[in-house]
Amino acid sequence: MKQKQINSGQSPAQPDRRRLLTAGLAVPTGLVAAAGALAAGAGAAQAGSGASPMLRDAREFGIRPDSEADQAPLLEAALRETTRSGAGLHLPPGRYLVAEARLPDGATLVAGGGAVLVQAADAPILHGRDLAHVRLAGFGLEGASGHAAPLLRLEQVTDCRLLEIAVDGAAGTAFDLSGCGGLVAQCAISGARIAVFANDSSGLAVTGNLIRDCSDNGILVWRASKGDDGTRVHGNRIERIGAASGGSGEYGNAVNIFRAGGVIVSDNVIRECAFSAIRNNAGDRVQMIGNNCADFGEVGLFTEFAFEGCVIANNIVERAANGIVSTNLNDTGRLAVIAGNIVRGSFRRPDPLTGEILYGNGIYAEADAAVTGNVVEDVEAAGIGLGYGPYLRDVSAANNVLRDCGYGFAVSVVDGVGRVQITGNLISGAREAAIIGLRWTEPATGELLNGSDTVPAHVLLSGNHAH
C-alpha cells in the first residue's frame, strides 16, 4: 500500500473492489480518584485557606474566569511556575479564552468542575511536545465554529493522562495525540468531527469514555507505516457517528485502525454509525473482542486490506448491512479467527458508489480463516459467505448455527479457488438453499447439501444438517 502522510483530516485508502464485500453474499480507578482529590484540595484553597500543598489556584497568577482577554500567556506562565515547584494548577469554575497555551514537561492542570477552556484562535487550546509527563483532568474544552485545529494536541508525550475532560463541539479533532503513551479515561466528547486521533502511539489506553455525535469518526488508531502499536480501546460507549465528508468507508466508523499492529478493541458498546463499529485496515494482530454493536450502514466488524492475524470473537452485531467481514486476499489480507459471535438482522442496501442493491450477509471470510461457533440469524443474503471470485483459500467453517437466512452458506466456485471445508453446521430455515456455489454474485450450482448437485472438488462437506 502506498504510504500517505497522516493528519487529522486524512483517512486510509479504501477498497478498489468494494463489491467484494457487498455482493449479495477498566479504567484504573486510582488515577481518576487522584484527580478528584487534587480538585478537592484546590477547592479548599479557593475557599480562602491559602495555597494547597498539592495545587495552586490559577487566580494567584492573574488568570481570571470569564475574562474576554486571551488567558494563554498567563496560563503558560502559571504552568511553568507550578511545574517548577512540583505543584499543580487548579482552575476555578468559569470560561477561559485560550489562543494556544504550551504545556511544560510535568504539567498538571485540573479543575473540580465548571471550568471550560474555549478555543480563541484556529490553533490548539493546549499544546504539548516532547514531554515525559502531562496530567489534565476535570475541565471542559469548547471549540469555535470554523476553527479546524484540534482542541488538544500532544506530540511525543511518553505518559499523558487525560481524565474526566468534557468536550462540547469541535470543528476538527478533539484530542490529537501523536507518538503518545498513557491514558485517556472517563472523558465525554460530543459534537467533534473526530473524537480521538491516536497516531504512532506507544502503549496508549482509551478506556471508559463517552463519545457521541461526531460528524466523521470516533476513535482513530493509526500509524504512518505498518508497525506494532499496542493501543487498547476498552469499555467505551460510542454512538451516532456520521460520515459528513462522504466516501465509501473513510468516515463513519466508531473505531478505525490503520496500519497499527497489536491493537485490542474490547468490551465497547457501539451504536448507530454510518459505516462500521470497528474497521481494521492493514493492522496485524488486531483483536475485536466482546463488543456490543448495533445499527450500522455498512460492515459491523471489518478487517481488510494488508492485515495478517485478526481475531473477532464473542461480539454481538445487530442490524448491520454486513455483520462481520475478513477480506482482501488480493492485497495480502489473511489469517483470521471469527468465533463465538452473534450476528442478527443483516440487510441489503444500495452500494454507496454504484447505487446497486447489495450487502445482506452475516459473516464473510476469504483466506486462511476459521469461522467457528457463531450464531447468525435473520439475514437477507448469506448467513456465511466464503470467498468472492478467485479470492478463497484455506477456510474452515465449523459448528455454526445459521437461522432464517437467504442462503445458509454461499461459497465461491470460480475455477482455481483454494480449498474450503464446511463441517458440523446447523442450518435452519434457509429460504433459497442451505449451501450453494456462486460465481462472483451469481448462483452457479443448485443445492449442494442434499446431493441435488455435484459438490465441487475444492469443497469438503461433512456433518451439516438443514431443516
C-alpha positions as CSV (number, residue, x, y, z in Angstrom):
1,M,0.0,0.0,0.0
2,K,1.3,3.4,-0.9
3,Q,2.3,5.4,2.2
4,K,0.4,8.6,2.8
5,Q,1.0,11.5,5.1
6,I,-1.2,11.2,8.1
7,N,-3.0,14.1,9.7
8,S,-6.3,14.7,11.5
9,G,-8.2,15.2,8.2
10,Q,-7.0,12.2,6.2
11,S,-8.3,8.7,6.0
12,P,-6.8,5.5,4.8
13,A,-7.0,4.2,1.3
14,Q,-10.3,2.4,0.5
15,P,-11.0,-0.7,-1.5
16,D,-10.9,-0.6,-5.2
17,R,-13.2,-3.6,-5.4
18,R,-15.9,-2.7,-2.9
19,R,-18.2,-5.3,-4.5
20,L,-16.1,-8.0,-2.9
21,L,-17.8,-7.1,0.4
22,T,-21.1,-6.0,-0.8
23,A,-22.0,-8.6,-3.5
24,G,-25.2,-10.1,-2.2
25,L,-23.5,-12.5,0.0
26,A,-11.5,-0.9,33.2
27,V,-10.3,2.3,33.9
28,P,-7.7,2.3,36.8
29,T,-9.8,4.0,39.4
30,G,-6.9,5.2,41.4
31,L,-6.0,7.7,38.7
32,V,-9.4,9.2,38.5
33,A,-9.7,9.3,42.2
34,A,-6.4,11.1,42.4
35,A,-7.6,13.8,40.0
36,G,-10.7,14.2,42.1
37,A,-8.6,14.6,45.3
38,L,-6.4,17.2,43.6
39,A,-9.5,19.2,42.6
40,A,-11.0,18.9,46.1
41,G,-7.7,20.2,47.6
42,A,-7.8,23.2,45.3
43,G,-11.4,23.8,46.2
44,A,-10.3,24.3,49.8
45,A,-7.6,26.7,48.7
46,Q,-10.2,28.6,46.7
47,A,-12.4,29.0,49.8
48,G,-9.7,31.1,51.4
49,S,-7.5,28.6,53.3
50,G,-4.4,29.5,51.3
51,A,-2.5,27.5,48.7
52,S,-3.0,23.8,48.8
53,P,0.2,21.8,49.3
54,M,-0.6,20.0,46.0
55,L,-2.2,22.7,43.9
56,R,-2.2,26.4,43.5
57,D,-5.1,28.5,42.4
58,A,-4.9,29.9,38.9
59,R,-6.1,33.3,40.2
60,E,-2.7,33.7,42.0
61,F,-1.2,34.2,38.6
62,G,-3.7,36.7,37.3
63,I,-5.8,34.2,35.5
64,R,-9.4,35.3,35.6
65,P,-12.5,33.3,34.7
66,D,-15.0,34.9,32.3
67,S,-12.5,37.4,31.1
68,E,-12.7,38.5,27.5
69,A,-8.9,38.5,27.2
70,D,-6.8,35.7,25.9
71,Q,-5.5,33.8,29.0
72,A,-2.9,31.7,27.2
73,P,0.2,33.8,28.2
74,L,-0.8,33.8,31.9
75,L,-1.7,30.1,31.8
76,E,1.6,29.2,30.3
77,A,3.5,31.2,32.9
78,A,1.4,29.7,35.7
79,L,2.1,26.1,34.5
80,R,5.8,26.8,34.2
81,E,5.9,28.0,37.8
82,T,3.8,25.3,39.3
83,T,5.6,22.6,37.5
84,R,9.0,24.0,38.6
85,S,7.9,23.9,42.2
86,G,6.4,20.4,41.9
87,A,2.8,21.6,42.3
88,G,-0.3,21.5,40.0
89,L,-2.6,24.3,38.8
90,H,-6.2,24.4,39.6
91,L,-8.8,26.3,37.5
92,P,-11.8,27.7,39.4
93,P,-15.2,27.5,37.6
94,G,-15.7,29.8,34.7
95,R,-14.9,30.2,31.0
96,Y,-11.3,30.9,29.9
97,L,-10.4,32.1,26.3
98,V,-7.2,30.5,25.3
99,A,-5.5,31.1,21.9
100,E,-2.8,28.3,22.4
101,A,-1.1,27.5,25.7
102,R,2.1,25.5,25.6
103,L,2.4,22.8,28.2
104,P,5.7,22.3,30.1
105,D,7.0,18.9,30.9
106,G,5.4,17.5,34.1
107,A,2.4,19.9,33.9
108,T,-0.7,19.2,36.0
109,L,-3.8,21.2,35.2
110,V,-7.0,20.2,36.9
111,A,-10.5,21.6,37.9
112,G,-13.2,20.4,40.2
113,G,-15.9,21.0,37.6
114,G,-17.3,24.1,35.9
115,A,-14.1,25.3,34.3
116,V,-14.1,25.4,30.5
117,L,-11.3,26.4,28.2
118,V,-12.6,28.0,25.0
119,Q,-10.8,27.9,21.6
120,A,-9.9,31.6,20.9
121,A,-7.9,31.0,17.6
122,D,-7.5,28.4,14.9
123,A,-4.9,26.6,17.0
124,P,-5.0,24.0,19.8
125,I,-6.2,25.3,23.1
126,L,-3.5,23.3,24.8
127,H,-0.3,22.0,23.0
128,G,2.5,19.9,24.4
129,R,5.5,18.4,22.6
130,D,8.5,16.2,23.5
131,L,7.4,15.7,27.1
132,A,7.7,12.9,29.7
133,H,4.6,13.5,31.7
134,V,1.4,15.6,31.4
135,R,-1.8,15.4,33.6
136,L,-5.0,17.1,32.6
137,A,-8.2,16.5,34.5
138,G,-11.7,17.7,35.3
139,F,-12.3,20.6,33.0
140,G,-14.0,21.3,29.7
141,L,-12.8,22.1,26.2
142,E,-15.0,24.0,23.8
143,G,-14.3,24.6,20.1
144,A,-15.1,27.6,18.0
145,S,-17.0,27.4,14.7
146,G,-14.8,27.5,11.7
147,H,-11.6,26.6,13.7
148,A,-10.4,23.3,12.3
149,A,-7.4,22.9,14.6
150,P,-7.7,20.2,17.3
151,L,-8.7,21.4,20.8
152,L,-5.8,19.5,22.4
153,R,-2.6,18.4,20.6
154,L,0.1,16.3,22.3
155,E,3.1,15.2,20.4
156,Q,5.7,12.7,21.6
157,V,4.4,12.6,25.2
158,T,5.6,9.5,27.0
159,D,2.9,9.4,29.6
160,C,-0.2,11.6,29.1
161,R,-3.1,11.3,31.5
162,L,-6.4,12.9,30.2
163,L,-9.1,12.3,32.8
164,E,-12.7,13.4,33.0
165,I,-12.4,16.1,30.3
166,A,-15.6,17.2,28.7
167,V,-15.6,18.3,25.1
168,D,-18.7,20.1,23.7
169,G,-18.1,20.9,20.0
170,A,-15.0,20.8,17.8
171,A,-15.0,21.6,14.1
172,G,-11.9,19.4,13.9
173,T,-10.4,16.8,16.2
174,A,-11.0,16.9,20.0
175,F,-7.8,15.1,21.1
176,D,-4.9,14.8,18.6
177,L,-2.3,12.5,20.1
178,S,0.9,11.8,18.1
179,G,3.6,9.4,19.4
180,C,2.0,9.3,22.8
181,G,1.5,6.7,25.6
182,G,-0.6,6.9,28.7
183,L,-4.4,7.0,29.4
184,V,-7.5,8.7,28.1
185,A,-10.2,7.9,30.6
186,Q,-13.7,8.9,31.6
187,C,-13.9,11.7,29.1
188,A,-17.1,12.9,27.4
189,I,-16.7,14.0,23.9
190,S,-19.6,15.2,21.7
191,G,-20.0,17.3,18.6
192,A,-16.5,16.9,17.3
193,R,-15.5,15.9,13.8
194,I,-13.2,13.2,15.2
195,A,-13.1,12.5,18.9
196,V,-9.6,10.9,19.4
197,F,-6.9,10.7,16.8
198,A,-4.1,8.5,18.1
199,N,-1.2,8.3,15.6
200,D,2.0,6.3,16.1
201,S,1.1,5.5,19.7
202,S,3.3,3.8,22.3
203,G,1.1,1.8,24.8
204,L,-1.9,4.1,24.8
205,A,-5.2,3.1,26.5
206,V,-8.5,4.7,25.7
207,T,-10.9,3.5,28.3
208,G,-14.3,4.3,29.8
209,N,-15.1,7.3,27.6
210,L,-18.4,8.5,26.3
211,I,-18.2,9.6,22.6
212,R,-21.2,10.7,20.6
213,D,-22.5,12.8,17.8
214,C,-19.2,13.0,15.9
215,S,-19.6,14.1,12.3
216,D,-16.9,11.8,10.7
217,N,-15.2,9.3,13.1
218,G,-14.9,8.3,16.7
219,I,-11.5,6.9,17.6
220,L,-8.7,6.6,15.1
221,V,-5.7,4.4,15.9
222,W,-3.2,4.9,13.0
223,R,0.4,4.6,12.1
224,A,2.4,6.4,9.4
225,S,3.8,3.0,8.4
226,K,2.9,-0.6,9.4
227,G,4.2,-1.5,12.9
228,D,3.4,-2.5,16.4
229,D,1.2,-0.1,18.3
230,G,-0.4,-1.9,21.2
231,T,-3.2,0.6,21.8
232,R,-6.1,-0.7,23.9
233,V,-9.6,0.7,23.3
234,H,-11.7,-0.7,26.1
235,G,-15.1,-0.1,27.8
236,N,-16.1,3.0,25.9
237,R,-19.6,3.9,24.8
238,I,-19.6,5.3,21.2
239,E,-22.8,6.3,19.4
240,R,-24.1,8.4,16.5
241,I,-21.0,8.6,14.3
242,G,-21.7,10.2,10.9
243,A,-19.8,10.4,7.6
244,A,-20.3,14.0,6.8
245,S,-17.3,14.0,4.5
246,G,-18.7,11.2,2.4
247,G,-16.6,8.4,0.9
248,S,-17.1,4.6,1.0
249,G,-15.7,3.9,4.5
250,E,-13.1,6.5,5.1
251,Y,-15.5,8.1,7.5
252,G,-18.4,6.9,9.6
253,N,-16.6,4.5,12.0
254,A,-16.6,4.3,15.8
255,V,-13.1,2.8,15.9
256,N,-10.8,2.9,12.8
257,I,-7.4,1.1,12.9
258,F,-4.9,1.8,10.1
259,R,-1.6,0.0,9.9
260,A,-1.5,-0.3,13.7
261,G,-0.5,-3.7,15.0
262,G,-1.3,-5.4,18.3
263,V,-4.4,-3.2,18.9
264,I,-7.1,-4.6,21.2
265,V,-10.7,-3.3,20.9
266,S,-12.8,-4.8,23.7
267,D,-16.0,-4.5,25.7
268,N,-17.2,-1.4,24.0
269,V,-20.9,-0.5,23.5
270,I,-21.3,0.9,20.0
271,R,-24.4,2.2,18.3
272,E,-25.6,4.0,15.2
273,C,-22.6,4.5,12.9
274,A,-22.8,5.5,9.2
275,F,-20.4,2.7,8.3
276,S,-18.7,0.4,10.8
277,A,-18.4,-0.2,14.6
278,I,-14.7,-1.3,14.2
279,R,-12.7,-1.2,11.0
280,N,-9.2,-2.6,10.7
281,N,-7.3,-1.6,7.6
282,A,-3.8,-3.3,7.3
283,G,-3.3,-3.7,11.1
284,D,-1.7,-7.0,12.1
285,R,-2.6,-9.0,15.3
286,V,-5.7,-7.0,15.9
287,Q,-8.3,-8.3,18.3
288,M,-12.0,-7.3,18.4
289,I,-13.4,-9.0,21.5
290,G,-16.6,-8.8,23.5
291,N,-18.1,-5.7,21.8
292,N,-21.8,-5.0,21.8
293,C,-22.7,-3.4,18.5
294,A,-25.9,-2.3,16.7
295,D,-27.1,-0.2,13.8
296,F,-24.5,0.3,11.1
297,G,-24.8,1.3,7.5
298,E,-22.1,-1.0,6.1
299,V,-20.0,-3.7,7.8
300,G,-20.3,-4.0,11.6
301,L,-16.8,-5.5,12.3
302,F,-14.4,-5.3,9.4
303,T,-10.8,-6.4,8.8
304,E,-9.5,-5.5,5.3
305,F,-6.5,-4.9,3.0
306,A,-3.0,-6.0,4.0
307,F,-3.7,-7.3,7.5
308,E,-2.4,-10.5,9.0
309,G,-3.8,-12.2,12.0
310,C,-7.1,-10.8,13.3
311,V,-9.3,-12.3,16.0
312,I,-13.0,-11.3,16.0
313,A,-14.6,-13.1,18.9
314,N,-17.5,-13.0,21.3
315,N,-19.1,-9.9,19.9
316,I,-22.8,-9.1,19.2
317,V,-23.6,-7.4,15.9
318,E,-27.1,-6.4,15.1
319,R,-28.6,-4.6,12.2
320,A,-25.5,-4.0,10.0
321,A,-25.6,-4.2,6.2
322,N,-22.9,-6.9,6.5
323,G,-22.2,-8.3,10.0
324,I,-18.6,-9.4,10.1
325,V,-16.1,-9.4,7.2
326,S,-12.5,-10.6,6.7
327,T,-11.3,-9.8,3.2
328,N,-8.7,-8.6,0.6
329,L,-6.7,-11.7,-0.2
330,N,-5.9,-9.8,-3.3
331,D,-4.0,-7.3,-1.1
332,T,-2.4,-9.9,1.2
333,G,-5.2,-9.7,3.7
334,R,-5.2,-13.1,5.5
335,L,-5.3,-15.1,8.7
336,A,-8.4,-14.6,10.8
337,V,-10.4,-16.3,13.5
338,I,-14.1,-15.4,13.6
339,A,-15.6,-17.3,16.6
340,G,-18.4,-17.2,19.2
341,N,-20.2,-14.1,17.7
342,I,-23.9,-13.5,17.4
343,V,-24.9,-11.7,14.2
344,R,-28.5,-10.7,13.5
345,G,-30.5,-8.6,11.1
346,S,-28.0,-8.0,8.2
347,F,-29.8,-6.2,5.5
348,R,-29.5,-5.3,1.8
349,R,-29.0,-1.6,0.8
350,P,-27.6,0.5,-2.1
351,D,-23.9,0.5,-2.5
352,P,-22.6,4.0,-1.8
353,L,-20.5,4.1,-5.0
354,T,-22.8,2.4,-7.6
355,G,-26.3,2.5,-6.1
356,E,-26.8,-1.2,-6.7
357,I,-28.7,-3.1,-4.1
358,L,-26.1,-5.3,-2.3
359,Y,-24.9,-6.5,1.2
360,G,-27.1,-8.5,3.5
361,N,-24.5,-11.1,4.7
362,G,-24.0,-12.3,8.2
363,I,-20.3,-13.3,8.1
364,Y,-17.8,-13.3,5.2
365,A,-14.3,-14.8,5.2
366,E,-11.7,-15.2,2.4
367,A,-8.3,-16.5,3.3
368,D,-6.6,-18.7,5.9
369,A,-9.5,-18.3,8.3
370,A,-11.5,-20.3,10.9
371,V,-15.2,-19.4,11.2
372,T,-16.4,-21.4,14.2
373,G,-19.2,-21.4,16.8
374,N,-21.1,-18.4,15.6
375,V,-24.8,-17.9,15.5
376,V,-26.3,-16.0,12.6
377,E,-30.0,-15.2,12.4
378,D,-32.4,-13.3,10.2
379,V,-30.1,-12.0,7.4
380,E,-31.3,-11.2,3.9
381,A,-28.5,-12.8,1.9
382,A,-26.0,-15.5,3.0
383,G,-25.6,-16.5,6.6
384,I,-21.9,-17.1,5.9
385,G,-20.2,-16.2,2.6
386,L,-16.9,-17.9,1.8
387,G,-14.8,-16.2,-0.9
388,Y,-15.5,-14.0,-3.9
389,G,-14.5,-14.9,-7.4
390,P,-10.9,-16.3,-7.3
391,Y,-10.3,-15.0,-3.7
392,L,-10.7,-18.0,-1.5
393,R,-8.1,-20.1,0.3
394,D,-8.0,-22.5,3.2
395,V,-11.1,-21.5,5.1
396,S,-12.9,-23.7,7.6
397,A,-16.5,-23.1,8.7
398,A,-17.5,-25.4,11.5
399,N,-20.1,-25.7,14.2
400,N,-22.1,-22.6,13.3
401,V,-25.8,-22.2,13.7
402,L,-27.5,-20.3,10.8
403,R,-31.2,-19.4,11.1
404,D,-33.6,-17.7,8.7
405,C,-31.1,-16.7,6.0
406,G,-31.4,-16.4,2.3
407,Y,-28.6,-19.0,1.8
408,G,-27.0,-20.8,4.7
409,F,-23.6,-20.8,3.0
410,A,-22.6,-19.2,-0.2
411,V,-19.2,-20.5,-1.4
412,S,-17.2,-19.3,-4.4
413,V,-16.8,-22.0,-7.1
414,V,-14.8,-20.0,-9.6
415,D,-12.0,-22.0,-11.3
416,G,-8.7,-22.0,-9.4
417,V,-10.0,-21.1,-5.9
418,G,-8.5,-22.7,-2.8
419,R,-9.9,-25.3,-0.5
420,V,-12.7,-24.8,1.9
421,Q,-14.4,-27.1,4.5
422,I,-17.9,-26.7,5.8
423,T,-18.5,-29.1,8.6
424,G,-20.8,-29.7,11.5
425,N,-23.1,-26.8,10.9
426,L,-26.8,-26.5,11.6
427,I,-28.9,-24.6,9.0
428,S,-32.5,-23.7,9.8
429,G,-35.0,-22.1,7.5
430,A,-32.7,-21.2,4.6
431,R,-35.0,-19.5,2.1
432,E,-33.1,-20.3,-1.1
433,A,-30.6,-23.0,-0.3
434,A,-28.6,-24.4,2.6
435,I,-25.3,-24.5,0.7
436,I,-24.9,-23.0,-2.7
437,G,-21.9,-22.2,-5.0
438,L,-21.5,-18.7,-6.5
439,R,-19.5,-17.4,-9.4
440,W,-18.9,-13.9,-8.1
441,T,-22.5,-12.8,-7.3
442,E,-24.4,-15.3,-9.5
443,P,-25.6,-18.8,-8.4
444,A,-23.5,-21.4,-10.2
445,T,-24.9,-24.6,-8.6
446,G,-28.0,-26.0,-7.1
447,E,-28.3,-27.1,-3.5
448,L,-25.1,-28.8,-2.5
449,L,-26.1,-30.2,0.8
450,N,-28.7,-32.9,-0.2
451,G,-26.9,-34.2,-3.3
452,S,-29.1,-32.5,-5.9
453,D,-25.9,-31.1,-7.4
454,T,-22.3,-32.2,-7.6
455,V,-20.1,-30.8,-4.9
456,P,-17.0,-29.0,-6.4
457,A,-13.7,-30.7,-5.7
458,H,-12.4,-27.8,-3.6
459,V,-15.3,-28.0,-1.2
460,L,-15.4,-30.6,1.7
461,L,-18.9,-31.0,3.2
462,S,-19.3,-33.1,6.3
463,G,-21.8,-33.5,9.2
464,N,-24.0,-30.5,8.2
465,H,-27.8,-30.6,8.8
466,A,-30.5,-28.5,7.4
467,H,-34.2,-28.3,8.2
